[in-house]
Amino acid sequence: MPQKTNAKAARPVNRANDIDRHVGTRIRERRIMLGLSQQQMADLIGVTYQQAHKYERGINRISAGRLFEIAQVLGVPVGFFYEGLENRRGADLSARQRMCLELARNFTSISNEKHQDALSQLARALASEG
């Protein structure tokens, strides 16, 4: 009797897909916005640096429990990681998104609180001009 092969079954069960990559990108974006390094993030969720890196790159899938823990550490609801998925066109960040991430990263690296306040006030003033 010939053995049936199922195309879906041939695919590795834990292999990451586009959704996993999207979730990883959202984790990375939020981590950067908070000014956390990958090592700090890994320490906060109790995994190795390598594992945190694989989560962010969408190489390894994230269990529901781990995603909940990551959401708590990053101060967002679990749904945050899925936002934008329905209208996602590509895995690459736009130039504007990259600029926003870089701005957030640079802002959090300013150690002088008065300088942070001044920059925040400047941004608010520029935004209200438009």
DOZAZA-972965 format. One line per 5 residues: their letters; for each residue x, y, z of C-alpha. Coordinates in pm, 1 decimal. Example, Ala and Ser with C-alpha at 12.3 -4.5 7.8 and 13.67 -1.06 7.14 Angstrom:
<pts>
AS) 1230.0 -450.0 780.0 ~ 1367.0 -106.0 714.0 $
</pts>
This chain:
<pts>
MPQKT) 0.0 0.0 0.0 ~ 158.6 333.0 -103.8 ~ 230.2 575.0 174.3 ~ 60.9 915.4 149.6 ~ 278.3 1219.1 187.9 $
NAKAA) 132.8 1536.1 323.3 ~ 312.4 1852.5 206.9 ~ 224.8 2026.4 531.1 ~ 363.7 1742.5 741.1 ~ 695.4 1754.2 555.2 $
RPVNR) 756.0 2105.4 683.2 ~ 934.7 2124.3 1019.8 ~ 683.0 2191.3 1295.2 ~ 874.3 2467.6 1474.8 ~ 992.1 2651.4 1166.6 $
ANDID) 932.1 3025.6 1186.6 ~ 725.0 3205.0 925.1 ~ 638.9 3561.9 818.2 ~ 418.8 3613.6 1123.2 ~ 703.6 3506.4 1352.7 $
RHVGT) 932.3 3754.2 1177.4 ~ 672.9 4030.5 1216.9 ~ 634.8 3956.5 1588.8 ~ 1015.4 3954.5 1625.6 ~ 1040.9 4289.2 1448.7 $
RIRER) 779.8 4438.9 1680.3 ~ 968.9 4306.0 1984.0 ~ 1290.0 4461.8 1852.8 ~ 1119.7 4796.0 1783.5 ~ 974.6 4813.4 2134.9 $
RIMLG) 1301.5 4702.5 2297.3 ~ 1489.2 4978.0 2114.1 ~ 1224.9 5235.2 2204.9 ~ 1282.3 5147.8 2570.2 ~ 1659.5 5170.9 2526.9 $
LSQQQ) 1724.7 4808.2 2618.9 ~ 2008.8 4605.2 2470.5 ~ 1943.9 4250.9 2350.5 ~ 2142.7 4124.1 2649.1 ~ 1929.7 4323.9 2893.5 $
MADLI) 1615.6 4195.1 2725.3 ~ 1742.9 3837.9 2742.0 ~ 1818.6 3877.0 3112.9 ~ 1471.3 4018.7 3181.9 ~ 1292.4 3727.4 3012.3 $
GVTYQ) 1531.7 3459.8 3136.0 ~ 1685.5 3342.2 2807.6 ~ 2030.4 3361.9 2652.0 ~ 2136.8 3650.6 2431.4 ~ 2138.7 3411.1 2135.9 $
QAHKY) 1780.5 3305.3 2202.4 ~ 1660.4 3666.7 2231.4 ~ 1837.9 3741.9 1903.4 ~ 1666.2 3447.1 1733.1 ~ 1327.1 3563.5 1863.6 $
ERGIN) 1381.5 3911.5 1720.8 ~ 1497.0 3781.0 1383.8 ~ 1200.0 3544.6 1363.5 ~ 1432.8 3246.4 1342.0 ~ 1279.2 3073.4 1646.2 $
RISAG) 911.9 3070.2 1730.2 ~ 795.7 3220.1 2058.6 ~ 559.4 3023.4 2280.2 ~ 241.9 3190.4 2404.7 ~ 373.8 3198.1 2760.5 $
RLFEI) 705.1 3351.8 2656.6 ~ 528.0 3613.0 2441.1 ~ 311.3 3706.8 2739.1 ~ 625.2 3744.6 2951.9 ~ 792.5 3959.5 2682.6 $
AQVLG) 481.6 4179.1 2663.8 ~ 494.2 4233.3 3040.8 ~ 865.8 4319.7 3034.9 ~ 814.3 4563.2 2746.5 ~ 499.5 4713.4 2900.0 $
VPVGF) 264.5 4641.6 2609.6 ~ -36.6 4416.6 2552.7 ~ 29.5 4092.7 2361.7 ~ -174.2 4229.8 2070.1 ~ 92.0 4497.4 2018.4 $
FYEGL) 314.4 4239.5 1851.7 ~ 49.5 4162.5 1588.9 ~ -38.5 4523.1 1503.9 ~ 13.6 4603.7 1138.0 ~ 14.3 4238.5 1037.7 $
ENRRG) -301.6 4259.6 831.8 ~ -162.0 4530.0 602.8 ~ 204.4 4432.1 611.6 ~ 359.9 4450.1 265.9 ~ 721.8 4363.9 335.3 $
ADLSA) 956.9 4266.2 614.9 ~ 1175.1 4575.0 576.7 ~ 1127.4 4887.1 781.0 ~ 1056.9 5204.7 589.9 ~ 1313.1 5484.7 602.2 $
RQRMC) 1078.2 5681.2 828.0 ~ 1039.5 5387.3 1068.5 ~ 1417.6 5345.7 1081.0 ~ 1455.1 5716.6 1155.7 ~ 1199.9 5693.2 1438.9 $
LELAR) 1376.9 5391.7 1589.0 ~ 1711.9 5567.4 1566.8 ~ 1563.8 5878.0 1728.2 ~ 1421.8 5669.8 2013.5 ~ 1753.4 5488.3 2059.3 $
NFTSI) 1949.2 5814.2 2064.9 ~ 1700.9 5979.1 2300.8 ~ 1726.0 5699.1 2555.4 ~ 2105.4 5717.2 2545.2 ~ 2102.6 6083.3 2657.9 $
SNEKH) 2204.8 6057.6 3021.9 ~ 2125.2 6418.7 3117.2 ~ 1757.8 6438.5 3211.7 ~ 1745.2 6814.2 3143.4 ~ 1870.1 6751.9 2790.3 $
QDALS) 1602.4 6486.9 2741.6 ~ 1336.4 6732.3 2862.0 ~ 1469.2 7004.4 2631.3 ~ 1466.5 6771.9 2332.0 ~ 1114.6 6657.4 2418.0 $
QLARA) 994.1 7019.2 2438.8 ~ 1162.3 7099.2 2106.2 ~ 990.8 6805.2 1937.8 ~ 655.7 6913.6 2083.7 ~ 706.3 7271.0 1962.8 $
LASEG) 806.6 7157.9 1611.5 ~ 508.9 6921.6 1592.4 ~ 261.5 7194.2 1685.8 ~ 398.2 7427.4 1412.1 ~ 273.9 7200.6 1132.9 $
</pts>
